[in-house]
Amino acid sequence: MKLLLRLVSQRFFEVLRSLWPVVVLLFAFQWIVLQQAIEHPLQILAGLGWMVLGLMLFLEGLRMGLMPLAENLGALLPTRFRLEFLMLIAFLLGWGATLAEPAIASLAFAAPPDVEAMPGHPLKNNLLPHAIGCGVGVGLALGMFKIYKRLPLYRIVLPTLVLASFLGIASQWRGTGYLNVAWDAGAVTTGPVTVPIILALGLGLSQVMPGEGRSGLEGFGLVTLASLWPIIMVMLLGLYS
């Protein structure tokens, strides 16, 4: 019981140390700059307490469950399957993890009112989350390919940036209106569900691949690819629609 209480208190103060500067800044801005009293202070304090508790449980769940599971998967897959199947699993994981991100659904919910009058529009038909998920899946699959083949990250990132820039120019020229949505889509993929899976999968794979001079640092860089490819997929969706 003492060990459990020590663990809970340690995690609680870890989250509290991360959050208190933001909370103090918000309160100070309200009092000093706006010169207004805090409305419903007890409700706000209760909400902050629930937020600390929720973040504490969520981070502990990542440490104990999601990240070890993804890391074990990344370590076991290359020992039993070929590269092609490994890339397919990475694609499906990227796609599924993206659909579980709360921030992804907010893009579709934030569609402007005039979209409702457009029959077949991707934002109206919920095609946008699937396009983002496919982009994350492609990026993660290319990341697995990079680690497996020991390729430098720039050999994949630079062509991806060139393609994204070209599609951005084409989207602006065609007036699809998807350029802003696409770059926002790349940002929201770096959420609390997708990033731990991507990092753990890449680190697990990089640690078991044979060869001299290999390092666990090869597992990093996958989040970059998983953020760039959703941009490309959303712009392609805009050009198609």
C-alpha positions as a Markdown table, in Angstrom:
| # | Residue | x | y | z |
|---|---|---|---|---|
| 1 | Met | 0.0 | 0.0 | 0.0 |
| 2 | Lys | 2.8 | 2.4 | 0.8 |
| 3 | Leu | 4.5 | 1.6 | -2.5 |
| 4 | Leu | 1.2 | 2.3 | -4.4 |
| 5 | Leu | 0.8 | 5.6 | -2.5 |
| 6 | Arg | 4.4 | 6.6 | -3.3 |
| 7 | Leu | 3.9 | 5.8 | -7.0 |
| 8 | Val | 0.6 | 7.8 | -7.1 |
| 9 | Ser | 2.1 | 10.8 | -5.4 |
| 10 | Gln | 5.1 | 10.7 | -7.6 |
| 11 | Arg | 3.0 | 10.7 | -10.8 |
| 12 | Phe | 0.7 | 13.3 | -9.4 |
| 13 | Phe | 3.5 | 15.8 | -8.7 |
| 14 | Glu | 5.1 | 15.1 | -12.1 |
| 15 | Val | 1.9 | 16.2 | -13.9 |
| 16 | Leu | 1.4 | 19.0 | -11.5 |
| 17 | Arg | 4.9 | 20.4 | -12.2 |
| 18 | Ser | 4.2 | 20.4 | -15.9 |
| 19 | Leu | 0.8 | 22.1 | -15.6 |
| 20 | Trp | 1.2 | 24.7 | -12.9 |
| 21 | Pro | 3.1 | 27.3 | -15.0 |
| 22 | Val | 0.3 | 27.4 | -17.5 |
| 23 | Val | -2.4 | 27.6 | -14.8 |
| 24 | Val | -0.6 | 30.4 | -13.0 |
| 25 | Leu | -0.1 | 32.3 | -16.2 |
| 26 | Leu | -3.9 | 32.1 | -17.0 |
| 27 | Phe | -4.9 | 33.2 | -13.6 |
| 28 | Ala | -2.3 | 36.1 | -13.6 |
| 29 | Phe | -3.5 | 37.2 | -17.1 |
| 30 | Gln | -7.1 | 37.2 | -15.8 |
| 31 | Trp | -6.3 | 39.2 | -12.7 |
| 32 | Ile | -3.6 | 41.6 | -13.8 |
| 33 | Val | -4.2 | 42.2 | -17.5 |
| 34 | Leu | -8.0 | 41.9 | -17.8 |
| 35 | Gln | -8.5 | 42.9 | -14.1 |
| 36 | Gln | -11.4 | 40.6 | -13.7 |
| 37 | Ala | -12.3 | 38.2 | -10.9 |
| 38 | Ile | -12.4 | 34.5 | -11.6 |
| 39 | Glu | -16.0 | 33.3 | -12.1 |
| 40 | His | -17.0 | 30.0 | -10.5 |
| 41 | Pro | -13.6 | 29.4 | -8.8 |
| 42 | Leu | -14.6 | 26.2 | -7.1 |
| 43 | Gln | -15.8 | 24.7 | -10.3 |
| 44 | Ile | -12.6 | 25.7 | -12.1 |
| 45 | Leu | -10.4 | 24.2 | -9.3 |
| 46 | Ala | -12.4 | 21.0 | -9.4 |
| 47 | Gly | -11.9 | 20.9 | -13.2 |
| 48 | Leu | -8.2 | 21.4 | -12.8 |
| 49 | Gly | -8.1 | 18.6 | -10.3 |
| 50 | Trp | -9.9 | 16.2 | -12.6 |
| 51 | Met | -7.5 | 17.3 | -15.4 |
| 52 | Val | -4.4 | 16.5 | -13.3 |
| 53 | Leu | -5.9 | 13.1 | -12.3 |
| 54 | Gly | -6.9 | 12.3 | -15.9 |
| 55 | Leu | -3.4 | 13.2 | -17.3 |
| 56 | Met | -1.8 | 11.2 | -14.5 |
| 57 | Leu | -3.8 | 8.1 | -15.4 |
| 58 | Phe | -3.4 | 8.6 | -19.1 |
| 59 | Leu | 0.4 | 8.9 | -18.9 |
| 60 | Glu | 0.6 | 5.9 | -16.7 |
| 61 | Gly | -1.5 | 3.9 | -19.1 |
| 62 | Leu | 0.9 | 4.9 | -21.9 |
| 63 | Arg | 3.9 | 3.8 | -19.9 |
| 64 | Met | 2.4 | 0.5 | -18.8 |
| 65 | Gly | 0.3 | -0.5 | -21.7 |
| 66 | Leu | 0.3 | 1.1 | -25.1 |
| 67 | Met | 4.0 | 1.8 | -25.6 |
| 68 | Pro | 5.3 | -1.6 | -24.4 |
| 69 | Leu | 2.7 | -3.3 | -26.6 |
| 70 | Ala | 3.7 | -1.4 | -29.7 |
| 71 | Glu | 7.4 | -1.8 | -28.9 |
| 72 | Asn | 7.1 | -5.6 | -28.5 |
| 73 | Leu | 5.2 | -5.6 | -31.8 |
| 74 | Gly | 8.0 | -3.7 | -33.6 |
| 75 | Ala | 10.5 | -6.1 | -32.1 |
| 76 | Leu | 8.7 | -9.4 | -33.0 |
| 77 | Leu | 7.3 | -8.6 | -36.5 |
| 78 | Pro | 10.7 | -8.5 | -38.4 |
| 79 | Thr | 11.7 | -11.9 | -36.9 |
| 80 | Arg | 8.6 | -13.6 | -38.3 |
| 81 | Phe | 7.5 | -11.8 | -41.4 |
| 82 | Arg | 8.9 | -10.2 | -44.5 |
| 83 | Leu | 9.3 | -6.5 | -45.1 |
| 84 | Glu | 6.2 | -6.3 | -47.2 |
| 85 | Phe | 4.0 | -7.6 | -44.5 |
| 86 | Leu | 5.7 | -5.4 | -41.9 |
| 87 | Met | 4.9 | -2.4 | -44.0 |
| 88 | Leu | 1.2 | -3.5 | -44.3 |
| 89 | Ile | 0.9 | -3.9 | -40.6 |
| 90 | Ala | 2.5 | -0.5 | -40.1 |
| 91 | Phe | 0.0 | 1.1 | -42.5 |
| 92 | Leu | -3.0 | -0.5 | -40.7 |
| 93 | Leu | -1.7 | 0.6 | -37.3 |
| 94 | Gly | -1.2 | 4.1 | -38.5 |
| 95 | Trp | -4.6 | 4.3 | -40.0 |
| 96 | Gly | -6.3 | 2.8 | -37.0 |
| 97 | Ala | -4.5 | 4.9 | -34.5 |
| 98 | Thr | -5.3 | 8.1 | -36.4 |
| 99 | Leu | -9.1 | 7.3 | -36.3 |
| 100 | Ala | -8.8 | 7.0 | -32.5 |
| 101 | Glu | -7.4 | 10.5 | -32.2 |
| 102 | Pro | -9.9 | 12.9 | -30.7 |
| 103 | Ala | -8.3 | 15.8 | -32.6 |
| 104 | Ile | -8.9 | 14.2 | -36.0 |
| 105 | Ala | -12.7 | 14.2 | -35.5 |
| 106 | Ser | -12.6 | 17.9 | -34.6 |
| 107 | Leu | -11.5 | 18.8 | -38.2 |
| 108 | Ala | -14.7 | 17.2 | -39.6 |
| 109 | Phe | -16.9 | 18.8 | -36.9 |
| 110 | Ala | -15.4 | 22.2 | -37.6 |
| 111 | Ala | -16.5 | 22.2 | -41.2 |
| 112 | Pro | -18.1 | 25.6 | -42.2 |
| 113 | Pro | -21.9 | 25.7 | -42.6 |
| 114 | Asp | -21.7 | 26.0 | -46.4 |
| 115 | Val | -20.2 | 22.5 | -46.6 |
| 116 | Glu | -23.6 | 21.1 | -45.7 |
| 117 | Ala | -25.0 | 22.4 | -49.0 |
| 118 | Met | -22.4 | 20.5 | -51.0 |
| 119 | Pro | -23.4 | 17.0 | -51.8 |
| 120 | Gly | -20.6 | 14.5 | -51.8 |
| 121 | His | -18.1 | 16.9 | -50.1 |
| 122 | Pro | -15.4 | 15.0 | -48.3 |
| 123 | Leu | -15.8 | 17.0 | -45.1 |
| 124 | Lys | -19.5 | 16.1 | -45.1 |
| 125 | Asn | -19.0 | 12.4 | -45.9 |
| 126 | Asn | -16.3 | 11.9 | -43.2 |
| 127 | Leu | -13.7 | 11.1 | -45.8 |
| 128 | Leu | -11.2 | 13.5 | -44.3 |
| 129 | Pro | -10.3 | 11.3 | -41.2 |
| 130 | His | -9.7 | 8.3 | -43.5 |
| 131 | Ala | -7.5 | 10.4 | -45.8 |
| 132 | Ile | -5.5 | 11.5 | -42.8 |
| 133 | Gly | -5.3 | 8.0 | -41.5 |
| 134 | Cys | -4.1 | 6.7 | -44.8 |
| 135 | Gly | -1.4 | 9.4 | -44.8 |
| 136 | Val | -0.2 | 8.4 | -41.3 |
| 137 | Gly | -0.2 | 4.7 | -42.5 |
| 138 | Val | 1.9 | 5.5 | -45.5 |
| 139 | Gly | 4.3 | 7.6 | -43.5 |
| 140 | Leu | 4.7 | 4.8 | -40.9 |
| 141 | Ala | 5.1 | 2.2 | -43.6 |
| 142 | Leu | 7.9 | 4.3 | -45.2 |
| 143 | Gly | 9.5 | 4.7 | -41.8 |
| 144 | Met | 9.6 | 0.9 | -41.3 |
| 145 | Phe | 11.2 | 0.6 | -44.8 |
| 146 | Lys | 13.8 | 3.2 | -43.8 |
| 147 | Ile | 14.7 | 1.4 | -40.6 |
| 148 | Tyr | 14.8 | -2.0 | -42.3 |
| 149 | Lys | 17.0 | -0.8 | -45.2 |
| 150 | Arg | 19.1 | 1.5 | -43.0 |
| 151 | Leu | 18.4 | 4.5 | -45.2 |
| 152 | Pro | 19.2 | 8.0 | -44.0 |
| 153 | Leu | 16.1 | 10.0 | -43.1 |
| 154 | Tyr | 16.7 | 12.8 | -45.5 |
| 155 | Arg | 16.4 | 10.4 | -48.5 |
| 156 | Ile | 12.7 | 10.0 | -47.7 |
| 157 | Val | 11.9 | 13.3 | -46.1 |
| 158 | Leu | 13.3 | 15.5 | -48.9 |
| 159 | Pro | 11.3 | 13.9 | -51.7 |
| 160 | Thr | 8.2 | 14.0 | -49.4 |
| 161 | Leu | 8.7 | 17.7 | -48.8 |
| 162 | Val | 9.1 | 18.3 | -52.6 |
| 163 | Leu | 5.9 | 16.4 | -53.3 |
| 164 | Ala | 4.0 | 18.3 | -50.5 |
| 165 | Ser | 5.3 | 21.6 | -51.9 |
| 166 | Phe | 4.3 | 20.8 | -55.4 |
| 167 | Leu | 0.8 | 19.6 | -54.3 |
| 168 | Gly | 0.4 | 22.8 | -52.3 |
| 169 | Ile | 1.1 | 24.9 | -55.3 |
| 170 | Ala | -1.3 | 22.8 | -57.4 |
| 171 | Ser | -4.0 | 23.1 | -54.7 |
| 172 | Gln | -3.6 | 26.9 | -54.5 |
| 173 | Trp | -3.7 | 27.1 | -58.3 |
| 174 | Arg | -6.8 | 25.0 | -58.6 |
| 175 | Gly | -8.4 | 26.8 | -55.7 |
| 176 | Thr | -9.5 | 23.7 | -53.9 |
| 177 | Gly | -9.5 | 25.4 | -50.5 |
| 178 | Tyr | -7.8 | 22.3 | -49.0 |
| 179 | Leu | -4.3 | 23.8 | -48.5 |
| 180 | Asn | -5.1 | 25.1 | -45.0 |
| 181 | Val | -6.9 | 22.0 | -44.0 |
| 182 | Ala | -4.1 | 19.8 | -45.2 |
| 183 | Trp | -1.4 | 21.5 | -43.2 |
| 184 | Asp | -3.6 | 21.5 | -40.1 |
| 185 | Ala | -4.2 | 17.8 | -40.7 |
| 186 | Gly | -0.5 | 17.2 | -40.5 |
| 187 | Ala | -0.3 | 18.9 | -37.1 |
| 188 | Val | -3.2 | 17.1 | -35.4 |
| 189 | Thr | -1.8 | 13.7 | -36.2 |
| 190 | Thr | 0.9 | 14.3 | -33.5 |
| 191 | Gly | -1.6 | 13.4 | -30.8 |
| 192 | Pro | -1.5 | 11.4 | -27.6 |
| 193 | Val | -2.5 | 8.1 | -29.2 |
| 194 | Thr | -0.6 | 8.2 | -32.5 |
| 195 | Val | 2.8 | 9.4 | -31.4 |
| 196 | Pro | 3.4 | 6.8 | -28.6 |
| 197 | Ile | 2.5 | 4.0 | -31.0 |
| 198 | Ile | 4.7 | 5.4 | -33.8 |
| 199 | Leu | 7.7 | 5.9 | -31.5 |
| 200 | Ala | 7.4 | 2.6 | -29.7 |
| 201 | Leu | 7.0 | 0.7 | -33.0 |
| 202 | Gly | 10.0 | 2.4 | -34.5 |
| 203 | Leu | 12.2 | 1.9 | -31.5 |
| 204 | Gly | 11.3 | -1.7 | -31.1 |
| 205 | Leu | 12.1 | -2.4 | -34.8 |
| 206 | Ser | 15.4 | -0.5 | -34.7 |
| 207 | Gln | 16.6 | -2.4 | -31.6 |
| 208 | Val | 16.3 | -5.9 | -33.2 |
| 209 | Met | 17.5 | -5.3 | -36.7 |
| 210 | Pro | 20.9 | -6.9 | -37.3 |
| 211 | Gly | 24.0 | -5.0 | -38.5 |
| 212 | Glu | 26.9 | -3.1 | -37.1 |
| 213 | Gly | 26.6 | 0.4 | -36.0 |
| 214 | Arg | 22.8 | 0.3 | -35.5 |
| 215 | Ser | 21.3 | 2.4 | -32.8 |
| 216 | Gly | 17.9 | 2.8 | -31.2 |
| 217 | Leu | 18.0 | 6.4 | -32.5 |
| 218 | Glu | 17.1 | 5.0 | -35.9 |
| 219 | Gly | 13.6 | 4.6 | -34.6 |
| 220 | Phe | 13.2 | 8.4 | -34.4 |
| 221 | Gly | 12.1 | 10.4 | -37.4 |
| 222 | Leu | 8.9 | 8.4 | -38.0 |
| 223 | Val | 6.7 | 11.1 | -36.5 |
| 224 | Thr | 8.0 | 13.5 | -39.2 |
| 225 | Leu | 6.9 | 11.1 | -42.0 |
| 226 | Ala | 3.6 | 10.4 | -40.2 |
| 227 | Ser | 3.0 | 14.2 | -40.2 |
| 228 | Leu | 4.0 | 14.9 | -43.8 |
| 229 | Trp | 2.0 | 12.2 | -45.6 |
| 230 | Pro | -1.4 | 13.2 | -44.2 |
| 231 | Ile | -0.8 | 16.7 | -45.7 |
| 232 | Ile | -0.2 | 15.0 | -49.1 |
| 233 | Met | -3.2 | 12.7 | -48.8 |
| 234 | Val | -5.6 | 15.6 | -47.9 |
| 235 | Met | -4.3 | 17.7 | -50.8 |
| 236 | Leu | -4.8 | 14.8 | -53.1 |
| 237 | Leu | -8.3 | 14.4 | -51.8 |
| 238 | Gly | -9.0 | 18.1 | -52.4 |
| 239 | Leu | -7.6 | 17.9 | -56.0 |
| 240 | Tyr | -9.7 | 14.8 | -56.7 |
| 241 | Ser | -12.9 | 16.2 | -55.2 |
